[in-house]
Amino acid sequence: MTIQTSTSLKHDLDAFREEWTRRVGADTATLVAQDIDNLRQSGLLDRVARAGSPIPALSLPDATGVRVDLRALAEVGPLVILFYRGGWCPYCNLELRSYQQRLADFAAQGATLVAVSPETPDDTLDTAEKNGLAFPVLSDVGGRLADALGIRFRLSPEIEALYRRFGHDLPARNGDGEWSLPMPATFVVAKGGTIAAAFVDPDYRVRLDPAEALAVLGRL
């Protein structure tokens, strides 16, 4: 299911992208764009969980180490799962803050909002505190949930080298020794545990606006 983003979050993402491109230069921007195109052409999207699939029956630790059962949350009511790359990713922080601003609207629809990253609980705690998040931020160390949903991939050697240069030590932050990430994704899960909509894009600079996720919830 393809869902178009609306203007508010997209405006912030595009503005940061323009500033980042000016700062890093055309060569780095071209390298990133080419890598995104390669991911899109790789067939990675063919294995992503789609609407109608059940949410995996997994529990993940929150920022304080308490395990959260996703299937149990979905038995209570609708669930919105935001996969983000990590607190080091400025696009992710913009997305998380945008959803935090609409948290009351998700609650009004009876939905639970959770964010998931591959980072360790210590790092997710930093992300939650930095962005003032009042919803659970979970750690998918080792990528079990991301793998089950088909969104995890190994970074290319070129992007690994770029991230090393930028100081993004993903093996340490993610606690698994791997240079891998999930594609940023938003899954809207209906009460009972069936995925109602999935927004996944290899371009990490594109995210689903909260208003679109709320619109999906309104149709459930």
C-alpha positions in Angstrom: 0.0 0.0 0.0 1.5 3.3 -1.0 0.6 6.3 1.2 1.6 9.8 0.3 3.1 12.1 3.0 1.4 15.4 3.7 3.2 18.7 4.1 4.2 19.3 7.7 6.7 16.5 8.4 7.7 16.4 4.7 8.6 20.1 4.9 10.9 19.6 7.9 12.5 16.5 6.3 13.1 18.3 3.0 14.5 21.4 4.7 17.0 19.3 6.6 17.9 17.4 3.4 18.7 20.7 1.6 20.9 21.9 4.5 22.6 18.5 4.8 23.4 18.5 1.0 24.9 22.0 1.2 27.0 20.9 4.2 28.4 17.6 2.9 28.7 18.5 -0.8 27.5 17.0 -4.1 29.8 14.0 -4.1 28.5 12.6 -0.8 24.9 13.5 -1.7 25.2 11.6 -5.0 26.8 8.6 -3.2 23.8 8.4 -0.8 21.2 8.8 -3.6 22.9 6.1 -5.7 22.9 3.7 -2.7 19.2 4.4 -2.1 18.5 3.6 -5.8 20.5 0.4 -5.5 18.4 -0.7 -2.5 15.2 0.1 -4.3 16.3 -2.1 -7.3 17.6 -4.9 -5.1 14.2 -6.6 -4.5 14.4 -5.7 -0.8 10.8 -4.4 -0.9 9.5 -7.7 -2.2 9.9 -9.4 1.2 8.4 -6.6 3.3 5.3 -7.6 5.4 2.2 -6.2 3.8 -1.4 -5.4 4.8 -3.2 -8.6 5.9 -0.1 -10.2 7.5 -0.1 -10.8 11.3 2.2 -8.8 13.4 5.0 -11.1 14.7 4.5 -12.4 18.3 7.6 -10.9 19.8 8.4 -8.9 22.9 11.1 -6.2 23.0 12.7 -4.3 25.9 11.7 -0.6 26.4 14.3 2.1 27.3 14.2 0.9 31.0 14.6 -2.8 30.1 10.9 -3.8 30.7 9.8 -6.2 27.9 6.8 -5.1 25.9 4.6 -7.7 24.1 3.5 -6.3 20.7 0.8 -8.9 20.1 -0.6 -8.2 23.6 -0.8 -4.5 22.8 -2.6 -5.2 19.6 -5.2 -7.3 21.5 -6.1 -4.2 23.5 -6.5 -1.9 20.5 -4.9 -0.6 17.3 -1.1 -0.3 17.3 1.2 2.0 15.3 4.8 0.9 15.1 7.5 3.3 13.9 10.8 1.8 12.9 13.6 4.3 13.0 17.3 3.9 12.3 18.7 5.3 15.5 19.0 8.5 17.6 22.0 9.5 15.5 19.7 9.9 12.5 18.3 13.5 12.3 15.5 12.4 9.9 14.4 9.9 12.6 14.4 12.5 15.3 12.2 14.8 13.2 9.8 12.0 12.6 9.7 11.0 16.3 9.0 14.6 17.4 6.3 14.9 14.8 4.5 11.8 16.1 4.9 13.0 19.7 3.1 16.2 18.8 0.1 14.2 17.7 0.2 11.7 20.5 -3.1 12.8 22.0 -4.8 12.3 18.6 -3.5 8.7 18.5 -4.8 8.1 22.0 -8.2 9.6 21.0 -8.4 6.9 18.3 -7.7 4.2 21.0 -4.3 3.5 19.4 -1.0 2.7 21.1 2.1 4.3 19.5 5.5 2.6 19.9 8.9 3.3 18.2 11.4 0.6 17.5 15.1 0.9 16.7 18.0 -1.6 16.5 19.8 0.3 19.2 20.5 -0.8 22.8 18.1 0.3 25.6 20.7 2.9 26.8 20.7 4.6 23.4 16.9 4.4 23.1 16.6 6.1 26.5 18.8 8.9 25.3 16.6 9.3 22.2 13.4 9.3 24.2 14.7 11.9 26.6 16.3 14.1 23.9 13.0 14.2 22.0 10.6 14.4 25.0 8.9 11.2 23.9 5.9 10.0 26.0 5.4 6.7 24.2 7.4 3.5 24.4 10.7 3.3 22.6 11.8 -0.3 22.1 15.1 -2.0 21.3 15.2 -4.6 18.5 18.8 -5.6 19.2 19.8 -8.3 16.8 16.9 -7.3 14.4 14.5 -10.2 15.2 11.4 -8.0 14.6 12.9 -6.2 11.7 13.9 -9.5 10.1 10.4 -10.9 10.7 8.9 -7.9 8.9 11.4 -8.0 6.1 12.9 -4.6 6.5 16.4 -5.3 7.7 19.4 -5.0 5.3 23.2 -5.0 5.4 24.8 -1.6 4.6 26.8 -1.4 1.4 30.6 -1.1 1.8 30.4 2.5 0.5 27.8 3.6 3.1 29.6 1.7 5.9 32.7 3.7 5.1 30.8 6.9 5.0 29.2 6.2 8.4 32.6 5.4 9.8 33.8 8.7 8.6 30.7 10.4 10.2 31.4 8.6 13.5 28.2 6.5 13.4 29.5 3.3 15.1 26.5 1.1 14.4 27.9 -2.2 15.6 28.5 -0.6 19.0 25.2 1.4 19.2 23.2 -1.6 18.1 25.0 -4.0 20.3 25.2 -6.8 17.7 28.5 -6.1 15.9 26.7 -5.7 12.6 26.6 -3.0 10.0 22.9 -3.4 9.4 19.8 -1.3 9.7 16.0 -1.5 9.2 14.5 0.5 6.5 12.4 3.2 8.3 8.9 2.0 8.3 5.4 2.6 9.8 3.1 -0.3 10.4 -0.6 0.4 11.4 -1.9 -2.7 13.1 -5.6 -3.3 13.6 -6.9 -4.5 16.9 -6.3 -8.3 17.0 -2.8 -8.1 15.4 -3.3 -7.8 11.6 -1.3 -5.2 9.7 -3.8 -2.8 8.2 -1.2 -0.6 6.3 2.6 -0.6 5.8 4.7 2.3 4.7 8.2 1.3 3.9 10.7 3.2 1.7 14.4 2.5 1.1 14.8 6.3 1.0 15.3 7.1 4.7 14.6 10.7 4.0 10.9 9.9 3.3 8.6 9.2 6.2 4.8 8.8 6.8 3.2 11.9 8.1 1.3 11.3 11.4 -1.9 12.6 9.7 -1.8 9.8 7.2 -1.3 7.2 10.0 -4.3 8.7 11.8 -6.3 8.6 8.6 -5.7 4.8 8.3 -6.7 4.4 11.9 -9.9 6.3 11.2 -10.8 3.8 8.5 -10.4 0.7 10.7 
